[in-house]
Amino acid sequence: MAHIDDQQEDKPLDPVMEGVRRKMIKLQLISGGIMAVMFLAVLVSIVYKLTQKSETAPAAATSTQSGLVVPSDQPLALTANLPAGFRILSMSLAGSQILVDGENAGGRRTALVYDLTLGRFIAEVGFTGN
């Protein structure tokens, strides 16, 4: 019986295949390096988020997106003084402003804009028909 050598020597590749092999190894090293860097970036961001402590204690008042400060223990208490005889038809809220649509005592259609941060009406728009 013939003895088969377990460690047969590799035959040298032709130059074209050797170039392809080198390019593939280089591509694997580059993509592996990029993946390792991105993996480390994700790990660092997770550790950063987990180790950050809330530096601010819960405030006595919370601030809304529009800058309106609302007390945490009770709702905001404001009074809007409407003109005498004003009848409200509709209202809508946008951010910290309320649009009050209605009619005044003379039947003239009027829209009032009330700003919650200022606590007063900031605009009055009257409508007349031709």
Backbone torsions as a table, in degrees:
resi	resn	phi	psi	omega
1	MET	NA	142.8	179.8
2	ALA	-84.5	141.7	178.9
3	HIS	-88.7	122.3	179.9
4	ILE	-93.2	123.9	-179.8
5	ASP	-76.2	126.4	-179.2
6	ASP	-68.2	-27.2	-177.7
7	GLN	-110.5	74.0	178.8
8	GLN	-72.5	141.2	-180.0
9	GLU	-75.1	138.2	177.1
10	ASP	-73.4	140.6	176.1
11	LYS	-77.1	141.6	178.2
12	PRO	-64.5	140.4	-179.9
13	LEU	-78.9	156.0	175.1
14	ASP	-69.3	159.8	-173.2
15	PRO	-59.3	-33.5	180.0
16	VAL	-67.4	-46.8	-179.7
17	MET	-67.5	-34.6	177.2
18	GLU	-64.4	-38.6	177.1
19	GLY	-65.3	-40.9	178.2
20	VAL	-64.5	-42.2	179.3
21	ARG	-62.2	-42.7	179.9
22	ARG	-65.3	-40.9	178.1
23	LYS	-63.2	-40.3	179.4
24	MET	-66.1	-40.7	178.2
25	ILE	-64.2	-42.1	179.1
26	LYS	-64.0	-41.7	178.3
27	LEU	-63.4	-41.2	178.3
28	GLN	-64.5	-40.4	179.5
29	LEU	-66.2	-42.3	-179.7
30	ILE	-66.1	-48.2	-178.9
31	SER	-67.3	-35.9	176.3
32	GLY	-65.5	-39.4	177.2
33	GLY	-64.5	-42.3	178.5
34	ILE	-63.9	-43.5	178.7
35	MET	-62.7	-40.0	179.7
36	ALA	-65.5	-41.7	179.2
37	VAL	-64.4	-43.7	179.9
38	MET	-66.3	-38.2	177.5
39	PHE	-63.4	-43.3	177.5
40	LEU	-64.3	-37.4	178.2
41	ALA	-63.4	-40.8	178.2
42	VAL	-65.6	-43.7	178.8
43	LEU	-62.6	-42.9	179.2
44	VAL	-63.1	-41.4	180.0
45	SER	-67.2	-36.9	177.7
46	ILE	-65.8	-45.5	179.2
47	VAL	-63.8	-39.8	178.9
48	TYR	-61.6	-46.7	179.8
49	LYS	-64.3	-38.1	-178.7
50	LEU	-71.8	-31.1	-177.0
51	THR	-88.6	-10.7	178.8
52	GLN	-73.7	128.6	178.0
53	LYS	-103.7	151.7	177.5
54	SER	-71.0	110.2	-176.6
55	GLU	-75.1	-26.1	-176.6
56	THR	-101.4	133.6	175.7
57	ALA	-75.7	159.5	178.0
58	PRO	-56.7	127.0	-176.1
59	ALA	-79.9	159.5	178.0
60	ALA	-75.8	-16.6	178.4
61	ALA	-137.0	145.8	177.1
62	THR	-106.4	150.3	-178.9
63	SER	-110.5	134.3	179.1
64	THR	-87.0	175.8	-179.6
65	GLN	-60.6	-33.8	-176.6
66	SER	-83.7	1.3	179.2
67	GLY	92.7	3.1	179.5
68	LEU	-76.6	126.3	-179.4
69	VAL	-96.8	122.2	-177.9
70	VAL	-114.5	126.3	177.2
71	PRO	-61.5	143.0	-177.1
72	SER	-80.1	-22.4	-176.4
73	ASP	-90.9	-13.5	180.0
74	GLN	-156.2	159.1	178.3
75	PRO	-72.8	162.9	177.4
76	LEU	-68.6	132.6	-178.2
77	ALA	-115.4	107.4	178.7
78	LEU	-128.6	152.8	177.0
79	THR	-124.4	126.0	177.2
80	ALA	-101.6	120.1	179.8
81	ASN	-88.8	105.0	179.2
82	LEU	-81.2	153.8	176.4
83	PRO	-61.0	152.8	-179.2
84	ALA	-60.6	132.8	178.2
85	GLY	79.2	8.5	-179.7
86	PHE	-75.1	131.2	179.6
87	ARG	-113.5	122.1	-177.5
88	ILE	-80.2	127.8	176.3
89	LEU	-98.9	-40.4	178.1
90	SER	-159.5	161.3	178.0
91	MET	-139.1	149.7	174.2
92	SER	-147.5	150.1	-176.9
93	LEU	-113.7	133.8	175.9
94	ALA	-137.6	105.0	-178.0
95	GLY	67.7	-116.8	179.2
96	SER	-109.5	19.9	-179.8
97	GLN	-121.8	141.3	178.4
98	ILE	-114.5	129.4	174.6
99	LEU	-98.1	120.8	179.5
100	VAL	-109.6	114.4	-180.0
101	ASP	-102.5	130.6	-178.6
102	GLY	-168.3	-167.7	179.3
103	GLU	-123.6	140.6	176.1
104	ASN	-84.1	-175.8	-174.6
105	ALA	-61.4	-29.6	-179.6
106	GLY	-85.0	2.5	179.9
107	GLY	86.6	5.8	179.9
108	ARG	-80.7	130.5	-179.0
109	ARG	-72.0	130.7	-177.2
110	THR	-140.6	142.3	173.6
111	ALA	-117.0	129.8	179.6
112	LEU	-115.4	138.4	178.5
113	VAL	-111.4	117.8	-179.3
114	TYR	-106.8	127.0	179.5
115	ASP	-99.4	121.4	-178.1
116	LEU	-70.5	-31.0	180.0
117	THR	-71.2	-34.4	179.1
118	LEU	-88.7	-26.2	-179.8
119	GLY	75.6	30.1	179.9
120	ARG	-155.9	166.6	175.2
121	PHE	-74.0	134.7	-179.2
122	ILE	-109.6	-13.3	179.4
123	ALA	-154.6	146.6	173.9
124	GLU	-132.9	122.1	-177.8
125	VAL	-117.7	121.0	178.8
126	GLY	-100.6	146.5	-179.6
127	PHE	-121.0	130.0	175.8
128	THR	-128.3	148.7	178.9
129	GLY	-103.5	149.0	178.8
130	ASN	-91.6	NA	NA
